[in-house]
Amino acid sequence: MSPDKNAVDEHPLLEPSFRQELVVRLIGELRNGPRSFASLVGAAEGAYPADVQSVLEGLRAEQIVSISESGLWTRAASVLGPVEQQVEYLSELQCKDGLPEPHPLDFDWRFTTHTLTKLAKSLKLSKQTRVAVLGAPTLYRHLVDIGADATLFDRNPRLVQHLRSEGYSSVTECDLLEFPKLEPGYQCALADPPWYVEHYEAFIDAARRLLVPSGRLLLSILPRLTRPSASQDRISILECAAYLGFDLIEAELGALRYLSPPFEIEALRTDGIILDDWRSGDLFSFVLGSRPPEQVKHRHPTNKETWHTHQLGGTTIKVKVQGGESNQAFRFQPASSSKNIRLRSVSRRSPARSRINLWTSRNIALKVSKTAVLEDALQKIGNGESPMDSLASVAYEYQLTDDERGELQELLRLLSQDAGLKWID
């Protein structure tokens, strides 16, 4: 399926230099023989699947590559090199991890089971090893389950509350971007920050403050083609680590694999892409040097938004806190310019994100007026009321018109059905 030409503002166009790098990477991969789309995505150094698809379609239009009836991409006959046996990438089946569903606003990608096992071995644990886990709740849980002395530092209150309710007590709720006070005493730290430079700065600084001298840091790093700025971002991350006293000792490209969260699966489906767990990350290992770290200039986030979180079935729903809505009629519409209720891209670079004030963990992204009406309805459902009873109650409390009541009913039906709940009128 070709990308929707009316939705380019929510799925940024590729910069020419970045597109050319991706072209070189894909053609180089096809020199080794036919490849499936999933295999090409896996070899594309973090490039988003829709970008890989766009480049392949462009190369096909130029008759540089072709696709067979069985779905394998090859170089055109005039430029084909030696053909090797096709090796399909078989991803792990995603299984329920028992945690609240990941949400794009939380930058929540979780490691595959194989990666969890690999990381536990990479930490080289002993009975005396204390491990600080920064932003990787499933790894923390895995380490505790195998008897390791691990502590989780995470800003997601729902995840923290859920883990504590299951008996995982060594959990600290904190936003590392706020540079909280941290006590040293850990021999190892593993950090999986959101893949943006300001997050890396905060996570690396937190590791510096938590680790004892000569402590080790394992850090997930965005691959080189994740986005146009990724190569420069990687340089900035390494410079930050060196500035804070860390010495790089090892780099493993593609060592980390992530489960595809529901919101990303749904985003790809809007482009007609059905793909299992495709995202990978690089693993860099550092040791904290004996030299004193440089003075750190903290870069706090600007224009911080506030979102309220609601649970509906297995779905996490976030509603942005806004003012000045009291005189508006209750309405909702897709935030996407293509009028699709789901975004084509959850990238922070997508201009469509500024229009969203309701976003679900399954990538329904809407612009809602008078959000207090919806929040009250969701709160009542969360407290045990049926959707229809909450609808009637909220309609009465806010004196909704028949049109507004109809809009609210349609929205609650949409959210309930997407969460896998039965809707009874």
C-alpha positions as CSV (number, residue, x, y, z in Angstrom):
1,M,0.0,0.0,0.0
2,S,1.4,3.4,-0.9
3,P,1.7,6.0,1.8
4,D,-1.2,8.5,2.1
5,K,-0.1,11.6,0.3
6,N,-2.4,13.7,2.4
7,A,-0.7,12.6,5.6
8,V,2.9,13.7,5.0
9,D,2.7,16.2,7.9
10,E,2.4,13.4,10.4
11,H,5.0,11.2,8.8
12,P,8.0,13.5,8.0
13,L,9.5,13.4,4.6
14,L,13.0,11.9,4.4
15,E,15.9,14.3,4.1
16,P,17.9,13.6,0.8
17,S,21.1,12.7,2.5
18,F,19.4,10.3,4.9
19,R,17.4,8.7,2.1
20,Q,20.7,8.2,0.2
21,E,22.3,6.5,3.2
22,L,19.3,4.2,3.4
23,V,19.4,3.5,-0.3
24,V,23.1,2.5,0.0
25,R,22.3,0.3,3.0
26,L,19.4,-1.5,1.3
27,I,21.1,-2.1,-2.0
28,G,24.2,-3.4,-0.2
29,E,22.0,-5.9,1.6
30,L,20.3,-7.0,-1.6
31,R,23.7,-7.8,-3.2
32,N,23.7,-10.9,-1.1
33,G,20.5,-12.1,-2.7
34,P,16.7,-11.8,-2.4
35,R,15.4,-10.5,1.0
36,S,12.0,-10.3,2.6
37,F,10.7,-6.9,3.7
38,A,11.1,-8.0,7.4
39,S,14.7,-9.0,6.7
40,L,15.5,-5.7,5.1
41,V,14.0,-3.8,8.0
42,G,16.1,-5.9,10.4
43,A,19.2,-4.9,8.5
44,A,18.4,-1.2,8.1
45,E,20.2,-0.1,11.3
46,G,17.1,1.2,13.0
47,A,15.3,2.9,10.0
48,Y,11.6,3.1,10.5
49,P,9.7,0.4,8.4
50,A,7.6,3.0,6.6
51,D,10.9,4.8,5.5
52,V,12.3,1.5,4.3
53,Q,9.1,0.8,2.4
54,S,9.2,4.3,0.8
55,V,12.9,3.9,-0.3
56,L,12.2,0.4,-1.8
57,E,9.2,1.7,-3.7
58,G,11.3,4.5,-5.1
59,L,14.0,2.1,-6.2
60,R,11.4,-0.1,-7.8
61,A,10.0,2.8,-9.7
62,E,13.5,3.4,-11.0
63,Q,13.8,-0.3,-11.9
64,I,16.8,-0.7,-9.6
65,V,15.0,-3.4,-7.5
66,S,11.9,-5.6,-7.9
67,I,9.6,-7.7,-5.8
68,S,8.6,-11.2,-6.6
69,E,5.1,-12.7,-6.2
70,S,6.3,-14.4,-3.0
71,G,7.2,-11.0,-1.6
72,L,11.0,-11.1,-1.8
73,W,12.9,-8.0,-2.9
74,T,15.8,-8.4,-5.3
75,R,18.1,-6.2,-7.3
76,A,17.1,-5.8,-11.0
77,A,18.4,-8.5,-13.3
78,S,21.1,-6.2,-14.8
79,V,22.7,-5.5,-11.5
80,L,22.2,-8.8,-9.6
81,G,25.2,-10.2,-7.8
82,P,25.7,-13.7,-6.4
83,V,22.5,-15.2,-5.0
84,E,22.7,-16.6,-1.5
85,Q,20.1,-18.7,0.3
86,Q,17.3,-16.5,1.7
87,V,17.4,-16.3,5.5
88,E,14.1,-15.2,6.9
89,Y,14.0,-13.1,10.1
90,L,11.8,-15.0,12.6
91,S,10.9,-12.7,15.5
92,E,9.8,-13.9,18.8
93,L,6.1,-14.1,19.4
94,Q,5.0,-11.3,21.6
95,C,3.6,-12.6,24.8
96,K,1.8,-10.8,27.6
97,D,4.2,-9.5,30.2
98,G,1.6,-8.7,32.8
99,L,2.5,-5.1,32.9
100,P,0.3,-2.1,31.9
101,E,0.2,-1.7,28.2
102,P,3.0,0.4,26.8
103,H,2.1,4.0,25.7
104,P,3.9,6.2,23.2
105,L,4.1,9.1,25.5
106,D,6.1,7.0,27.9
107,F,8.6,6.0,25.2
108,D,7.9,2.4,26.3
109,W,9.6,-0.3,24.3
110,R,10.4,-3.5,26.1
111,F,13.1,-6.1,25.5
112,T,12.4,-9.5,24.1
113,T,12.9,-12.5,26.3
114,H,16.1,-13.5,24.5
115,T,17.5,-10.0,25.1
116,L,16.6,-10.1,28.8
117,T,18.6,-13.3,29.2
118,K,21.5,-11.9,27.2
119,L,21.7,-8.7,29.3
120,A,21.6,-10.7,32.5
121,K,24.7,-12.6,31.3
122,S,26.4,-9.4,30.1
123,L,26.1,-7.9,33.6
124,K,28.4,-10.7,35.0
125,L,26.5,-10.8,38.3
126,S,27.9,-12.1,41.6
127,K,26.4,-12.2,45.0
128,Q,28.0,-8.8,45.8
129,T,26.8,-7.1,42.7
130,R,24.2,-4.4,43.1
131,V,22.6,-3.4,39.8
132,A,20.8,-0.1,39.1
133,V,18.2,-0.5,36.3
134,L,17.3,2.8,34.6
135,G,14.0,2.8,32.6
136,A,13.9,-1.0,31.9
137,P,11.2,-2.5,34.1
138,T,11.0,-6.0,32.4
139,L,14.8,-6.3,32.9
140,Y,14.5,-5.3,36.5
141,R,11.8,-7.9,37.1
142,H,13.9,-10.6,35.3
143,L,16.9,-9.8,37.4
144,V,15.0,-10.0,40.7
145,D,13.4,-13.3,39.6
146,I,16.8,-14.9,39.1
147,G,18.0,-13.7,42.5
148,A,20.0,-10.5,41.6
149,D,20.2,-7.5,43.8
150,A,18.6,-5.0,41.5
151,T,16.8,-1.6,41.9
152,L,14.6,0.0,39.3
153,F,14.5,3.8,38.7
154,D,11.5,4.6,36.5
155,R,9.2,7.6,36.1
156,N,6.0,5.7,35.1
157,P,3.8,5.7,38.2
158,R,1.5,2.9,36.9
159,L,4.4,0.6,36.3
160,V,5.9,1.3,39.6
161,Q,2.6,0.8,41.4
162,H,2.0,-2.5,39.5
163,L,5.4,-3.9,40.3
164,R,5.1,-3.0,44.0
165,S,1.7,-4.7,44.1
166,E,3.4,-7.9,42.8
167,G,5.9,-7.8,45.6
168,Y,8.8,-6.1,43.8
169,S,9.8,-3.6,46.5
170,S,13.2,-2.3,45.3
171,V,11.5,0.3,42.9
172,T,12.1,4.0,43.0
173,E,9.7,6.3,41.2
174,C,11.6,9.3,39.8
175,D,12.0,11.3,36.7
176,L,15.7,11.3,35.8
177,L,15.1,14.4,33.6
178,E,14.6,16.3,36.9
179,F,18.0,15.1,38.1
180,P,16.8,13.7,41.5
181,K,19.2,13.1,44.4
182,L,20.7,9.6,44.1
183,E,23.0,7.7,46.4
184,P,26.0,5.8,45.1
185,G,26.7,2.1,45.9
186,Y,26.0,0.1,42.7
187,Q,28.7,-1.9,40.8
188,C,26.6,-2.0,37.6
189,A,24.0,0.1,35.9
190,L,22.0,-0.7,32.8
191,A,20.2,2.3,31.1
192,D,17.6,2.1,28.4
193,P,16.6,5.8,27.9
194,P,14.3,7.2,25.3
195,W,16.4,7.7,22.2
196,Y,16.8,11.5,22.5
197,V,20.0,13.3,23.5
198,E,18.5,15.1,26.5
199,H,17.3,11.8,27.9
200,Y,20.7,10.2,27.4
201,E,22.4,13.1,29.2
202,A,20.1,12.6,32.2
203,F,20.4,8.8,32.3
204,I,24.2,8.8,31.9
205,D,24.5,11.4,34.7
206,A,22.2,9.3,36.9
207,A,24.4,6.3,36.3
208,R,27.5,8.4,37.2
209,R,26.0,9.3,40.5
210,L,24.8,5.8,41.3
211,L,27.9,3.8,40.4
212,V,31.0,3.2,42.6
213,P,34.4,4.0,41.1
214,S,35.2,1.6,38.2
215,G,31.5,0.6,38.0
216,R,30.2,-0.5,34.7
217,L,27.4,1.1,32.6
218,L,25.6,-0.8,29.9
219,L,23.7,1.6,27.7
220,S,21.3,1.1,24.8
221,I,22.1,3.3,21.8
222,L,19.9,4.2,18.9
223,P,21.1,2.6,15.6
224,R,22.8,4.8,13.0
225,L,19.8,5.1,10.7
226,T,17.0,5.5,13.3
227,R,16.4,9.1,12.1
228,P,18.3,11.7,10.0
229,S,20.1,13.1,13.1
230,A,21.0,9.6,14.6
231,S,24.6,9.6,13.5
232,Q,25.2,13.0,15.1
233,D,23.2,12.0,18.1
234,R,25.4,9.0,18.7
235,I,28.5,11.3,18.6
236,S,26.8,13.6,21.2
237,I,26.0,10.6,23.4
238,L,29.6,9.4,23.4
239,E,30.9,12.9,24.1
240,C,28.5,13.2,27.0
241,A,29.6,9.9,28.5
242,A,33.3,10.9,28.2
243,Y,32.6,14.3,29.7
244,L,31.0,12.6,32.7
245,G,34.0,10.3,33.2
246,F,33.0,7.2,31.4
247,D,35.4,5.2,29.2
248,L,34.0,3.2,26.3
249,I,35.2,-0.5,26.5
250,E,32.9,-2.3,24.1
251,A,30.2,-1.7,21.4
252,E,27.8,-4.5,20.1
253,L,25.8,-3.4,17.1
254,G,22.3,-4.8,17.0
255,A,22.7,-6.6,20.3
256,L,19.3,-5.5,21.7
257,R,15.9,-6.5,20.3
258,Y,12.6,-5.0,21.3
259,L,9.0,-6.2,21.3
260,S,6.8,-4.2,19.0
261,P,4.3,-2.4,21.3
262,P,0.7,-2.3,20.2
263,F,0.9,1.4,19.3
264,E,3.7,0.8,16.9
265,I,2.0,-2.2,15.4
266,E,-1.1,-0.1,14.7
267,A,1.0,2.8,13.3
268,L,2.6,0.4,10.8
269,R,-0.8,-1.1,9.8
270,T,-1.9,2.3,8.6
271,D,0.8,2.0,6.0
272,G,-0.3,-1.5,5.2
273,I,2.8,-3.0,6.9
274,I,2.3,-6.1,9.0
275,L,5.6,-6.7,10.8
276,D,6.6,-8.5,14.0
277,D,9.3,-7.4,16.4
278,W,11.7,-5.5,14.1
279,R,13.3,-2.8,16.3
280,S,16.9,-3.3,17.5
281,G,19.4,-1.3,19.4
282,D,23.1,-1.2,19.9
283,L,24.7,-2.0,23.3
284,F,27.6,0.1,24.5
285,S,29.6,-0.8,27.6
286,F,31.5,1.8,29.7
287,V,33.5,1.9,32.9
288,L,33.4,4.8,35.2
289,G,37.0,6.2,35.3
290,S,38.8,7.3,38.4
291,R,39.2,10.9,37.2
292,P,36.7,13.3,38.7
293,P,33.7,14.0,36.4
294,E,33.3,17.4,34.9
295,Q,30.8,19.9,36.3
296,V,27.5,19.0,34.8
297,K,25.1,21.6,33.4
298,H,21.7,20.2,33.7
299,R,19.4,20.7,30.7
300,H,15.8,20.5,32.0
301,P,12.9,19.9,29.6
302,T,10.9,22.8,28.3
303,N,7.2,23.1,27.5
304,K,6.4,20.1,29.7
305,E,2.9,18.8,29.1
306,T,0.7,17.2,31.7
307,W,-1.4,14.2,30.9
308,H,-3.9,12.3,33.0
309,T,-3.9,8.5,32.7
310,H,-6.9,6.2,32.6
311,Q,-7.2,2.5,32.3
312,L,-10.0,0.9,30.1
313,G,-9.7,-2.8,29.9
314,G,-6.1,-3.5,28.8
315,T,-5.8,-0.1,27.2
316,T,-4.0,2.9,28.7
317,I,-5.7,6.2,27.7
318,K,-3.9,9.5,28.3
319,V,-5.7,12.9,28.2
320,K,-3.8,16.1,28.0
321,V,-4.6,18.7,30.7
322,Q,-5.8,21.9,29.0
323,G,-7.7,25.0,30.1
324,G,-10.3,27.3,28.5
325,E,-12.7,24.5,27.4
326,S,-15.7,25.3,29.5
327,N,-17.7,27.1,26.8
328,Q,-17.0,24.6,24.1
329,A,-19.4,21.9,22.9
330,F,-18.2,18.3,23.3
331,R,-16.8,17.0,20.0
332,F,-14.0,14.7,18.9
333,Q,-12.1,14.2,15.6
334,P,-8.9,12.4,14.4
335,A,-5.7,14.3,15.0
336,S,-4.3,12.9,11.8
337,S,-4.6,15.0,8.7
338,S,-5.6,11.9,6.8
339,K,-8.6,11.6,9.1
340,N,-7.5,8.2,10.3
341,I,-8.1,7.7,14.0
342,R,-4.6,6.2,14.3
343,L,-1.3,8.0,13.6
344,R,1.0,6.7,10.8
345,S,4.0,7.7,12.9
346,V,4.5,8.1,16.7
347,S,7.8,9.9,16.1
348,R,8.4,13.0,18.2
349,R,9.1,14.8,14.9
350,S,5.5,14.3,13.7
351,P,3.7,17.7,13.6
352,A,0.4,15.8,14.2
353,R,1.4,15.2,17.8
354,S,0.8,18.8,18.7
355,R,-2.9,18.3,17.8
356,I,-3.4,15.3,20.1
357,N,-5.1,15.6,23.4
358,L,-6.4,12.0,23.7
359,W,-4.0,9.2,22.9
360,T,-4.3,5.5,23.6
361,S,-1.8,2.7,24.0
362,R,-3.2,1.3,20.8
363,N,-2.5,4.5,18.9
364,I,-5.9,6.1,18.7
365,A,-5.0,9.8,18.5
366,L,-7.8,12.3,18.7
367,K,-8.5,16.0,19.2
368,V,-11.3,16.3,21.8
369,S,-13.0,19.5,23.0
370,K,-14.2,19.7,26.6
371,T,-12.0,16.9,27.8
372,A,-13.3,17.2,31.3
373,V,-16.5,15.5,30.1
374,L,-14.6,12.5,28.8
375,E,-12.3,12.3,31.8
376,D,-15.3,12.2,34.2
377,A,-16.9,9.4,32.1
378,L,-13.6,7.4,32.1
379,Q,-13.2,7.9,35.9
380,K,-16.7,6.6,36.5
381,I,-16.1,3.5,34.3
382,G,-12.8,3.0,36.2
383,N,-14.8,3.0,39.5
384,G,-17.0,0.2,38.3
385,E,-19.9,1.9,36.5
386,S,-21.1,0.6,33.2
387,P,-20.3,2.7,30.2
388,M,-24.0,3.5,29.6
389,D,-24.5,4.4,33.2
390,S,-21.5,6.7,33.2
391,L,-22.7,8.2,29.9
392,A,-26.1,9.0,31.5
393,S,-24.6,10.4,34.6
394,V,-22.1,12.7,32.9
395,A,-24.7,13.9,30.3
396,Y,-26.9,15.0,33.2
397,E,-24.1,16.6,35.2
398,Y,-22.8,18.6,32.3
399,Q,-26.2,19.2,30.8
400,L,-25.1,17.9,27.4
401,T,-27.2,18.5,24.3
402,D,-28.5,15.5,22.4
403,D,-25.7,16.0,19.8
404,E,-23.0,16.2,22.6
405,R,-24.4,13.0,24.2
406,G,-24.3,11.3,20.9
407,E,-20.6,12.3,20.4
408,L,-19.7,11.1,23.9
409,Q,-21.5,7.8,23.3
410,E,-19.7,7.2,20.0
411,L,-16.3,8.0,21.6
412,L,-16.9,5.7,24.6
413,R,-18.0,3.0,22.2
414,L,-14.9,3.4,20.1
415,L,-12.5,3.3,23.1
416,S,-14.3,0.4,24.7
417,Q,-14.4,-1.8,21.6
418,D,-10.7,-1.0,20.9
419,A,-9.9,-2.1,24.4
420,G,-11.6,-5.4,23.7
421,L,-14.7,-4.6,25.9
422,K,-18.2,-5.4,24.9
423,W,-20.5,-2.4,24.3
424,I,-24.2,-2.7,25.1
425,D,-26.4,0.2,24.2
